[in-house]
Amino acid sequence: MKYDFDFNKSIYGGIPYLNEREINNISLDNDQEYTVHDIVLSDIKQNFRHRKLELLKKWASEGSPGETLEIDCLSRGMALVLQSEIHNNFVDMIVENNKIEVSLLTIKKVTLKEKKEYLSQVRNSVNQEIHKAIGFTHLVRLLKKHKKPIVGHNLFMDLLFVYEKFHESLPESFEEFKQSLHEDFPIVFDTRHIISNMKVELRKDEKYKDFFRGTSLLSLFGECNAHRVRSLLYQPKIEDNLEEACGMREHNAGYDSCLVGHVFIRLAHFYTMWKNNSPSVRPFHFQDYVREFSEFKNCLNLIRSALTHVSLTEPDPENIRPQWLIVTNRCKSNINTEHVKHILSAFGDVNTRPINNHSCLVALPSVGMAAGLLVEMKNHPQYYVSRYEGDSGSVALWLTASIVGISALLFGAYVLRKHL
């Protein structure tokens, strides 16, 4: 595969996590007493259970503290049933040596004080296991508690997963999701949204109009570490472990996170220096960067959508996506959409769909790209490019279906992981 992505990594190398609803349910179950009343046992197992309970009652009246009794329960399930009965119904007995793997219980007569201490130890042990199961959610809780800024690149889908996996089930409405997410993470930056808007402003400056040509994370990382960006005064020093992670590749979560941190700091410093270009410029603090980037705060980029982005705090912007283009083969032979996509990708990210044997539709991310493409392709010997004047509704449905399809694949992978 292109990025050596390991779909099984979450199974053999994953970390535990629970969302808040799951944590609450497990805690409530742990607070309840052991019970076997709802368990349906066969007649044979019920008779076995009654015989062993009678044996335990007799031993309770005859035995002395410190004595032990071994019972072979014949199966792991029956061992758990009898252990529950002992915990709940015999105040002077504990399961001292629980060899459930061989269905053998070693039961010990104890004092009331010893039984109380034993049950307390059992409960503490369960609480420790719950604490381990919460896993990565501990870190998410700290981020929410201290309201730390969240930075990502094209992180809209990531935030949906963070919400569902570590907070609670996704709400019914998108507005409720935005409000709840903003309460937990009041400062969110999307470097993809930042660079898209920075490029619009930089085009007005003759000196910097050619800076930051790409928008992908890897290309931005390369440009942010180029000499013309790194040579700016008071460049912040970034300590990282990229050299240790040199064996990783893009789309690895840890590697991408490190790149996002680099890109955010470099872009923030560049933008702040550009905005405060004066002889009295000084070294900046992180809060200076956050303040200068305030116009980009809490805006999440959308890919191949009717909207360029959504806002977590404001009404969503109006649709400013460009009109779709139609590409027709000048010689009227069958059109190869992959070849069209290959040619047009020189102008940026595009999406294509055939509409007949000779033509295909092209969706683009920006008005500027559409205008430039029309000019550059005007005299192309093989393809004629023009604005699409047909039914936009069917095209919108196509784009929506593409996004839904990707989401379905992600959800399918998640369901598969949960069941393995």
Secondary structure, DSSP 8 states (H G I E B T S, - for coil): -TT---TTHHHHS---B--HHHHHHHHHHHHS----TT----HHHHHHHHHHHHHHHHHHHH--TT-EEEEE-SSHHHHHHHHHHHHHH-TTEEEEEEEGGGTEEEEEE--HHHHHHHHHHHHHHHHHHHHHHHBTHHHHHHHHHHT--EEESS-HHHHHHHHHHHT----SSHHHHHHHHHHH-S-EEEHHHHHHHHHHHHTT-TTTTTS----SHHHHHHHHTSHHHHTSTT-------TTTTTT--TT-HHHHHHHHHHHHHHHHHHHHHHHT-STT-----HHHHHHHTGGGTTEEE-SSSSSSEEESSS----------EEEEETT-S---HHHHHHHHGGGS--EEEESSSSEEEEE-S-HHHHHHHHHHTTT-SSEEEEE--S-HHHHHHHHHHHHHHHHHHHHHHHHHHHH-
